């Protein structure tokens, strides 16, 4: 089970990086990091970092659209 989880997590992470470079979704990166974080402690820190950066960017986008709405 551990080997399957690591393999699937690695595939999702790598494909997520590729699809992020080519306009696509970063959700595959998050899915890969979630699967990898069960067995690999470094992935847990990367997952936390990624989640924090996504939260900050979502707030900036919300702030931009709110300011645009009230013009």
Order of alpha helices (4+ residues) and beta strands (2+ residues): alpha-alpha-alpha
